[in-house]
Amino acid sequence: MAYILFTLSVLLVMGFVGFSSKPSPIYGGLALTVSGVVGCVIVLNCGGGYMGLMMFLVYLGGMMVVFGYTTAMAIEEYPETWGSGLEVLGGLLVGLMMEVMLVLWVLSLNEAVVVVVGFSDTGDWVIFEGEGSGLIRGDSIGAGALYDYGRWLVVVAGWTLFVGVYVVIEIVRGN
Amino acid sequence: MTPTYMNIMLAFTISLLGMLTYRSHLVASLLCLEGMMMSLFIMATLTASNTHFPLANIMPIILLVFAACETAVGLALLISISNTYGLDYVHNLNLLQC
């Protein structure tokens, strides 16, 4: 399917408008999860299988689950959705209308005028058989280099996570 | 590739605007912060794939690690606010009184 990457990025913006219009946070978490799925498919379309799956695991599987539980603790009795109030609905409609008009304007640029947005190509990838073996994927090799060239960065990040857990415990303890 | 980058930068800006405006809940702003981190991750991964520079994939991974730390601390603050006031309404945070 042609123009798939551009369509997915438009869907990403629409998902972001869905939680930036500030409904009740449980619906915001739903919109963020859907946006995360769309973003993962964008990354997969550009050949980043490892990075997309890592985003699924760490982001959606880890942080969104924690957000869901925390929101369930701090929520009111009647959460307001996108259609239950003029502020949220107005924000959502303004955002969607802005995106639709932007898409129509970008699609109308027929010449390859490279100002900031040049629509000479949509950026979709074409599969070509050039290299010898297709077993060495670029993004997993790059992520593996984190543990080679970035040894000290791994140590610092691990220590940061460890100290972060202690910080969280101290904050939640209160007094 | 430029219109896709434009859309992703637009998504970052929309999340930034959503984080800077308060309605009633505090956790909605934390969600918008998560959206900003996610759009940065997607943009960095697309740049690393399109310029055929696999070593640049380190940056989104480390960004995700520190975003997870930030989320944990933000949610811990939210829990302590919710323990004190019952809900995480923003108009409860009036200790400064300015």
Interface residues (C-beta under 8 A of the other chain):
Chain A: L5 F6 S9 V10 L12 V13 F16 V17 F19 S20 S21 K22 P23 S24 P25 G28 G29 L32 S35 G36 G39 I42 V43 C46 G47 G48 Y50 M51 G52 M54 M55 V58 Y59 G62 M63 V66 F67 T70 T71 M73 A74 E76 E87 G95 E99 L102 V106 V116 V117 G118 F119 D121 T122 G123 G138 D139 I141 G142 A143 A145 L146 Y149 G150 L153 A157 T160 L161 G164 V165 V167 V168 I171 V172 G174
Chain B: M1 T2 P3 T4 M6 N7 I8 L10 A11 I14 S15 L17 G18 T21 R23 H25 V27 A28 L30 L31 C32 E34 G35 M38 S39 F41 I42 T45 L46 A48 S49 N50 H52 F53 P54 L55 A56 N57 I58 P60 I61 I62 L64 V65 F66 A67 A68 C69 T71 A72 V73 L75 A76 L77 L78 I79 S80 S82 N83 L87 D88
